[in-house]
Amino acid sequence: MRVCIDARSPGHAGILNYSTCLLKNIVKYDHKNEYIILKAPKDKEWDFDTADIRVLPSDSPLDWFLWSNTKLPKMLKDEKVDVYHSLKHVTLLRGGCKRVITFHSARHFFQPQNYKWHDYMYWRTMNPLAARIYDSLIVVSEAEKQNYIKYIGVPDKKLKVINLAADTRFRVIDNKDELARVKSKYNLPDNYILFVGRIHPVKNIATIVKAWCK
């Protein structure tokens, strides 16, 4: 089977990390299927020997939209792609293969105050559209599944929960000398919180701190 994964991620934040880890493990463990990976010019460089990586002209939203709905359908047809999977954005509005998309959050529907107006309008418009035209929808948690059912009315059977997981580089360190070195380097106290995400209201960092303080 030929699978095209659209990993374009202009935000270069958590979704890019998710995409990188997912793709790294897919090409490492899946030797039955063929993969075409789409990326934008400014995205992270990937070196996957078993995948065909294509750099697309996606530097602006207009270029992105036009290419995704003119050249992309033709490419999928010419390449005889069986499944197209977008890891974030609603890109392929028409196409001759099965379409899958990963939905990461429905917060735009119940926390609009935390988003810029153009992000709010994009997701409020495109998520319901994708829910109708894509063949399958992946969500990252059971809670998000229930949010999409509640706010968009997506049928339960169309949503598949695939939980996120920490990359293998995040692990318990037992080496006392290494722990002492890092603690000294960053002048860390005995107890502290390490938050590796971006500072944004939707991350609910204040609640994390309050819970830790209790």
N, C-alpha and C positions, 0 to 999 in steps of 0.2 A: 504494500500500500504506500502511496505517496502522500506525504503530509506537509502542508505549508504552514509554518508558524510565524505569525506577524508579531514580532517582538519590538516594534518601534516604540520608544519611550521618551518623549521630549522632556519630561519632567526630571529625568535622571535622579530619581529618588528611590523610594521603597519598591516600586514596581520594577525598576531596572534590576535591583538585587534579586527580586523574586524570579524575574525572567532568566537572569544569568544562572542562578542555581538550578532552576527547572531544566533549562536547555542542556546544561553541563551533564546532568544525570540522565536525561532522556537519551542523548547520543552515546553515553557511556554504556547504558544497560540494554537499550533496544537496538538489536542488530537485525531485526526482521523487516523494519519499515525504512523508507527513504525520506529524508527531511530536507526541506528548503526553508531557510530561516531568513526573514526579512528584517533589516535594520536601517535606521536613518544615518546620514553621514556623521553626525556628532555623537552617536551612541557609542557605548563601550565596544572596543575591539574584542572579537571572539575568535578563538582558534580551535574549531572543532573539525578534526580531520574527516569525520564521517558525515558531515553535513555540508550542504551547498548554501553558502551565505551570500545574500544579495543586498547591496547597498542601494537604497531607493532615494529619489529626489523628494525628500520630505522635510525640507528646512522651514517651510511656512505652512500654516493651516490650509491655505488655498491649494498649494502644490500637493499636499497630503490628500485632500478631498478629491481633487481632479484625477490624480494618478490612481487612487484606490478604486475609483468607479469607472475608469476608462481602460487603463493599461493592466490593472491587476486582474480583472475578469478574463481578459485575453490570455494573460500569462498562465493563469490556472488551467485554462482550457488547453493551451498549447503544451503545457508540461504534464497534462493528464493527471492533475492533482485530484486525489480522492476526498481529502478533508482539509479544510482551511480553519485554523484556530487563531483567533486574535486574543492576545494576552491582556488587553485592556480596552483599546478604543474600538468604537463601532465604525469599521472601515468599509467592508464589502457589503454594499446594499443590494447587489445582484450578483449572481454567480451560478455556475453549473455544477457545483460540488456541495457536499455537506459542509455546513458552517457551524462552528463552535466559538463561543466567547466566554471569557472569564469575567464575572462581575465581582468586584472587590468590595464595594460598599454602596449601600442605599442611603447614606446619610444626607445626600443632597435633597432628599424628599422630606426629611424631618429635622434637619439642622441647616436650613438655607442661609442663616445668618453667618455661618462660618466659611462661606465661599464667595469668591468674586462673582459678579453678575454673569460674566460670560461662561465661567465654569458651571455655574448653576443652570443656566439656560441649556448648555450643551448636554449635560447629563440628564436633565429633566425631559429633554426631547429625544435623545438618542437611546437611552436605556429602554424605554417602552417600545421603541421601534425595533431594537435588537431582540427584545423578548418575543416579538411577533415573527420576525423574519428568519432568525437563526434557528437551526435545528436542535441545538442543545446548549444549555447555559450552565456553566460551572460557577459555584459560589464557594467562598473560602471558609464558611462556618454555618452551623445550623441556625444561629441567630440571624445571619444575613439572608439565609433562605427564607425565613419567616418574614423579614422586612420586605423582600421583593414580592412575596405573595400578598402582603398587606397593602403595600403602597402602589404596586404596579398591576397586581392581579395576575401574576404569572402562575400557570398551572403547576401544581406540585410535581407532577411527573416529568416536567421539562427541566427541573432544576436538579443538579447533581452536586452534593457537598464533597469537596476535596480539601481537607484541612491543610493549612500551611504548616511548615516545620522549619526548625532552625537549621542553618547550614552546619556542616560537620566541623567547621572551624570554631563554632561556639560549643564549648565543652567544659566540664569541670577540670580545673587545674589542681593537681595534688602536690606538685613540686614546691616545697616550702621555700626553697631558695629563689625560685622564679617569682613566687608570690611576693616575697619580701622585696625583690628588686623592683617590681612594678609599683608596689606600694610606696617605696622610697622615691622612685622617679617622679611620681605624680603627687607626692605628699598627701597620700590618702589617709583618712582616719580609719579606725577599726571597722566602722559600719558606714556604708554609703550605698547610693543607688546609681547604677550606670544605665542611662537611657540612650539608645543608639538611633532613635528615629528623629525626624525633623520636628522642630518646635511649631506646633499647630494646634489650635483649639480642639480639633476633632480627636487628637491623640489622648485627651483627657489626662494630661500629666498631673494636674492638681489633685485629682482623685487618687492617683498612684502614690503621691507624696503623703496625702492624708492617711491613706491606708497603712503605709509604712510607719508613719509616726505613731500609730496606735499600737 
